[in-house]
Amino acid sequence: MSARPRLRSLAAAVAALPLVLAATLLPSAAAAEPDQYVALGDSYAAGNGTGWPDLSLSCYRSSLAYAPLVAKARPNTTLSFKACSGAKTGDVTGGQTAALSSSTDFVTISIGGNDVGFVDLILSCFNSWDELLCRSTVSKVGSRIDAELPAKLDATYADIRSRAPGAKVMVVGYPKPFGSSVSCAQAGGVNSRESVLLNDVAAHLDRVIAARAGAAGFTYLDPVPSFTGHDVCAATPYVWGKKTGLLDIYHPTKAGYRDGFAPLVRAAMG
């Protein structure tokens, strides 16, 4: 073979090199683009109960909450963490959802408890000898769950979908705080009848949240199976009972976020 044909062959190979590189590198570049994860919600998403609000003191955002744990464990995932202690549905639509966009891949949201009076339940049933007050508050909260919450959830979920049309949205429910025994110090102030009432409120709240999430086409994540056996009086509780600091009472423990919520969310994200 003469030098001239060899040169022509070499030139052709060099000319084709950019196309080969493009075919090889472009899919890798696309695969390297990180998944965009936005975490919305209230104290159960922000991290109350961890005792470690290192990301935001005013919102009690913690790196030990389920969203940061999931984002850290899941490869190629970036987190926009907007959940805030005390948030209601109006706070989500009034500010948190601004973090969403057409590029958002995953959304988690825990919301609804503050809209129906979670704090009122704590003040009425925790460390109270007035069972009638607890029962009355439970009844009022139940009425609000049915009469007010569905429309608020629908509006919140519609806002999320409009801002993040392509995202997988996971609605995270609330765990039941009590098991069969309330004899431990952590359950101080709540008797066995009140514990049933409070568990029933949590179940009622979750049923409505699950129904509205389903109607919106979202994925509902039920934490109850993961938290069963890890109630307030369990050897390894996933939920606090009587704990110093009102902001932590009846909120998940570090173990609750790590071993209860985080695996649930991580599995749903895939």
N, C-alpha and C positions, 0 to 999 in steps of 0.2 A: 504493500500500500504506500503510495507516494505521500510526501509531506502535505501536499495541497488538500487531498481528501481528509487527511487526519485533522488538519486545521479546520476544515468545514464542519466535521463532526464535533470537534471541541467547541466551536462557536455555537452550534445548535444546542449542545448540552448546557452551555452557559446561559443562552437565551431562555431555555426552559426552566432554569433554576428558580426564578422568582415565582413561577406558577406552582412548582413543587413545594416551595416554602410556604406559599399562601395556603395551599391545600392542607399542609401539615400543621401550621401554626394557628390559623384562624379558629378552628374548633377548640383548640386548647385555650385560646384567649377568651372565647365565649364561656367555656366551662369554668374559667377562673373567676368570672364575675361573681361576687358574693351575693348570697340570698339576703334580701332586705327584710328584717324582722322588726315589727313595731309592737310594743307591749303597752296596752292601755288599761285603765281601771282604777280601783280604789286601794285600800290598805292591804287587802289580801293579795294584790298583785305587786304593790309597792315594796312590801317586806316587813310590815308591822309584826312584831313578835320575835324578830331575829335579834333585837337589841343592838343592831349594827347599821344605823342609817348613814353609811359612809358616802353615798352618792348624792344625797340631798336631805339635809336635816329638816327643812320645812315640809317636804313631802314624804319623809321617812323612806326614801328610796334606798334599798340595800343591795349590795352585790351578792348577798346571800338569798335574795328572792328568786322565784323560779325562772323568770325571764333571763336575768344575767347568767344563771347557772346553765340554762339550756343553750344560750348563745355561745358560752364559753366551751361547752362540750361538743357542740355541733360544728363540724368542719365548714369553713367558708361561709360563715354567717355573721352579719353585722346587726347590732341592736340599736334601736332608738327607743329608749326607756322613758315613757311619759306617765306611767301610773303614779297616782298621788294619794296619800292617806287622806281620808275624808271625802274623796270625790263622789259626786253623784252623776247621774246620766247627763245632766246639763253641763257639768264640768268637762265631760268627755267630748261632747259635741261643741262646747264653747272654747276649746283650746287644744285638748289632747289630739284630736283627729287631724289637726293641721299637719301633723307629722306624716300622714298617709299620702300616697301618690300612686300613679299608675305603675310605678316601679316596685311597689311593695309586694313582697312574696308571701309573707306570713303576718297574721295579726292574732294576738291573744287579748282577751278582755275579761276582767272580773268586775262586775258592776251590778248594782241593784240593792245591796244591803243598806246603804246609807239613805237611799230614796224612801225606804219603808220604815226607817227608824231603828237601825241597829244599836245606836248609842242609847236610845230610850229603853231598849230591852236590857242592856247592861245595867243601867242605873236602876231599873225597876226590879230586876231579878237577881242581881249579884249582891251578895252580902245584905240581903233584905229579909226581914222576918215577916214582911207583909205579903203573904202569898196571893191575897186578893188583888193587890196592886200589880203583881207579876202577871196574873191571869188577865187582868183588864188590859194591860199593855200588849200582851200576846194577841188578844182579840183585836185590838186596834191595828196592830201591825199586819195581822192576817187580812183584815179588810182592805188595807192599803195595797197589799200584794195583789189582790184581785181587782180592785177598782182603779188603781193609779199606775201600777208598774207596767202592765202590758203595753200601753201606748208609749210610755217613756222608752221602753226597750226597743219597740218597733222604730221609733224615730232615731234612736242611737244606732241601731243596726243598719238602717237605711243610709245614714250619713257615712258610716264606715264603707258600705258597699259602693256608694257613689264616688268616694275618694280613692278607693283601692279596688277597682273593678276586677282585677285579676288575682287578688290575694286569696289564700286559704285562711278563713277566719275561724278561730277556735274560741268558743265561749266557755270559760272555766267556771264551774259551779262552786258552791260552798260546802265544806264538810260539816258533819254533825259533831258537836263538841263532846257529847257524853256517851258513855257506855252503860252497862247494866249496874255499875257501882258508882256511887257518888260519896263514898266514905273517906276519900283522901283529902288532905289539906287543900290541894289545888281546887277542889270542888266546893270549898267552904262558902257557905251562904246560899247554896242551891240544894234543895231537897230533892228526893227522888221524883216527886210529882212535877216539880218545876223543870227538872232535867228532861222529862218526857215532853213537856210543853215546848221547851226551847229546841229540842231535836225536831219536833213536828214543824216548828216555824222554818227551820233550815230546809226541811224536806219540801214544805209548801213553796218556799222561795225557789228552790231548785226546779220544781216541776214547772213553774211559770217561766223561768228563764229558759229551760230546755225547750218548752213549747214554742216560745217566740224565736229562739235561735233556729229551730227547725223550720219555722215558717219563713225565715230570712234566707234559708239555704246554707246556714252556717253549721259547723261541727260543734256539738255540745260535748264537753269533757266532764264526766261525772267523777268527782274525787272521793265519793263515799266508799267504794270498794278499797281504794288505796289507804284510806284513813281508818277503816274498820280494824279494831284491835289496838288502835293507837289513840284512844280517847284521853280525856283529861286525866283520868286516874290510872292509865295503863303504865306498864313498866317503862315503855318508850313512848311517851306522848307526842303526838304530832300537832296537838293544839294545847295552848295554855289555858288554864282556868284562872285561879286566883294568883295574880302575879303583880309585883310592884310596877306601877306605871299603867295608867288607864289605857294608853295607846296599845298595849300588848295583850290586854285581857281578851280571851277567846279568839286569839289570832294564832296562826300556825307557828310552831317552834322551828328552829333551824332544820331539824330532822323532817318536819312536815313539808317545808319547801323543797328540801333536797331529795327526800325519799318518797314523798307523797305526790306533790304537784309536778316537779321537774320531769320525772320519768313519764308521766301521763302526757305532758305537752311534747316531750321529745319524741315519743312514739307516734303521736299524731302528725308531727311535722314530717317524719320519714327521713 
